Amino acid sequence: MNKNILLLAGLIACSPAALGQEGTQEGNRYPLVAVEDGDTVTIRVAGEVKRLQLAGIDAPEDQPNPKLTRDLGRTGLDAETLLALGRAATAHLRQLARPGDSLTVVGDLGASDRYGRTPAVIYTGKDSLNAAMVADGYAVVLSRASLPDELKTELTSLEQRARDGKQGLWGAQGEVTRLWSGQPAKSISRE
């Protein structure tokens, strides 16, 4: 079985509810060094800085990079438009978590994705940053993510509510966000 599937299957079992009221568990709280972008943070582990990716979600890019180039080609949008979405997502995550905050990290700190980040579910208290970014409308669920069904269902529901409620990017830049996210246009009902 894929190592990431096993990792993410354990994330549900390690939710704050399973960890206790405060969402803490001995040995998995780390100080936030910085918010890198809308779905990446850095923490300090045993004196080293480690990059974490908020597992199962994607936020727009806030700096030119190969993923932005792919997004430009896929959407037909211009760089400044997409970068503005990314800057808004990054700013929102910076409001949710600040340098020095103690974060509960649920994931295998030895694993990494193709960008060298460790996929994890990250909590500030009892709330997951992963879910908050989606619920607040600043990130989407990765369709290709191998997530436990319960977590994927929760995140997908949060994304739909954010989209329907025009939260975050869905309200401020709804059509651009739809194009970036690859979401289909809402069908118009004819009465």
DAMOQUI-V152238 format. One record per residue. SS is DSSP state (H for helix, E for strand, L for the rest). PHI is phi in radians with two decimals (none if undefined). Layout:
# DAMOQUI-V152238
ss:SS phi:PHI
ss:SS phi:PHI
This chain:
# DAMOQUI-V152238
ss:L phi:none
ss:L phi:-0.99
ss:H phi:-1.01
ss:H phi:-1.16
ss:H phi:-1.13
ss:H phi:-1.10
ss:H phi:-1.03
ss:H phi:-1.25
ss:H phi:-1.10
ss:H phi:-1.34
ss:H phi:-1.13
ss:H phi:-1.12
ss:H phi:-1.11
ss:L phi:-1.82
ss:L phi:-1.15
ss:H phi:-0.97
ss:H phi:-1.06
ss:H phi:-1.34
ss:H phi:-1.52
ss:L phi:2.13
ss:L phi:-0.99
ss:L phi:-1.42
ss:L phi:1.29
ss:L phi:-1.93
ss:L phi:-2.58
ss:L phi:-0.87
ss:L phi:1.53
ss:L phi:-2.17
ss:E phi:-1.82
ss:E phi:-2.42
ss:E phi:-1.33
ss:E phi:-1.30
ss:E phi:-1.52
ss:E phi:-2.83
ss:E phi:-1.62
ss:E phi:-1.45
ss:E phi:-2.74
ss:L phi:-1.21
ss:L phi:-2.44
ss:E phi:-2.41
ss:E phi:-2.25
ss:E phi:-2.09
ss:E phi:-2.23
ss:E phi:-1.84
ss:E phi:-2.19
ss:L phi:0.86
ss:L phi:1.44
ss:E phi:-1.88
ss:E phi:-1.53
ss:E phi:-2.18
ss:E phi:-1.57
ss:E phi:-2.08
ss:E phi:-1.82
ss:E phi:-1.16
ss:L phi:-0.98
ss:L phi:1.45
ss:E phi:-2.23
ss:E phi:-2.43
ss:L phi:-2.09
ss:L phi:-1.07
ss:L phi:-1.27
ss:L phi:-1.94
ss:L phi:-2.49
ss:L phi:-1.06
ss:L phi:-2.88
ss:H phi:-1.04
ss:H phi:-1.17
ss:H phi:-1.04
ss:H phi:-1.02
ss:H phi:-1.12
ss:H phi:-1.10
ss:H phi:-1.08
ss:H phi:-1.15
ss:H phi:-1.28
ss:H phi:-1.69
ss:L phi:1.37
ss:L phi:-1.49
ss:L phi:-1.51
ss:H phi:-1.04
ss:H phi:-1.09
ss:H phi:-1.10
ss:H phi:-1.20
ss:H phi:-1.14
ss:H phi:-1.10
ss:H phi:-1.05
ss:H phi:-1.10
ss:H phi:-1.12
ss:H phi:-1.15
ss:H phi:-1.12
ss:H phi:-1.09
ss:H phi:-1.06
ss:H phi:-1.16
ss:H phi:-1.08
ss:H phi:-1.17
ss:H phi:-1.32
ss:H phi:-1.40
ss:L phi:-2.52
ss:L phi:-2.07
ss:L phi:-0.88
ss:L phi:1.69
ss:L phi:-1.02
ss:E phi:-1.58
ss:E phi:-1.94
ss:E phi:-1.61
ss:E phi:-1.98
ss:E phi:-1.97
ss:L phi:2.85
ss:L phi:-1.54
ss:L phi:-1.15
ss:L phi:-1.59
ss:L phi:-1.50
ss:L phi:-2.67
ss:L phi:-1.60
ss:L phi:-1.18
ss:L phi:-1.75
ss:L phi:1.41
ss:L phi:-1.75
ss:E phi:-1.63
ss:E phi:-1.22
ss:E phi:-2.73
ss:E phi:-1.69
ss:E phi:-2.12
ss:E phi:-2.02
ss:E phi:-1.94
ss:L phi:1.23
ss:L phi:-1.72
ss:E phi:-1.75
ss:E phi:-1.41
ss:H phi:-1.12
ss:H phi:-0.98
ss:H phi:-1.19
ss:H phi:-1.10
ss:H phi:-1.10
ss:H phi:-1.26
ss:H phi:-1.07
ss:L phi:-1.45
ss:L phi:1.50
ss:L phi:-1.97
ss:L phi:-2.68
ss:E phi:-2.18
ss:E phi:-1.36
ss:L phi:-1.28
ss:L phi:-1.14
ss:L phi:-1.55
ss:L phi:-1.21
ss:L phi:-1.58
ss:L phi:-1.94
ss:L phi:-1.02
ss:H phi:-0.93
ss:H phi:-1.08
ss:H phi:-1.19
ss:H phi:-1.09
ss:H phi:-1.09
ss:H phi:-1.08
ss:H phi:-1.11
ss:H phi:-1.11
ss:H phi:-1.12
ss:H phi:-1.08
ss:H phi:-1.11
ss:H phi:-1.10
ss:H phi:-1.12
ss:H phi:-1.12
ss:H phi:-1.13
ss:H phi:-1.10
ss:L phi:-1.52
ss:L phi:0.95
ss:L phi:-1.40
ss:L phi:0.91
ss:H phi:-1.14
ss:H phi:-1.14
ss:H phi:-1.59
ss:H phi:-1.22
ss:L phi:-2.44
ss:H phi:-0.93
ss:H phi:-1.20
ss:H phi:-1.12
ss:H phi:-1.11
ss:H phi:-1.05
ss:H phi:-1.11
ss:H phi:-1.07
ss:H phi:-1.34
ss:L phi:1.40
ss:L phi:-1.28
ss:L phi:-1.23
ss:L phi:-1.15
ss:L phi:-1.16
ss:L phi:-1.32
ss:L phi:-1.64
ss:L phi:-1.42
ss:L phi:-1.89
ss:L phi:-1.85
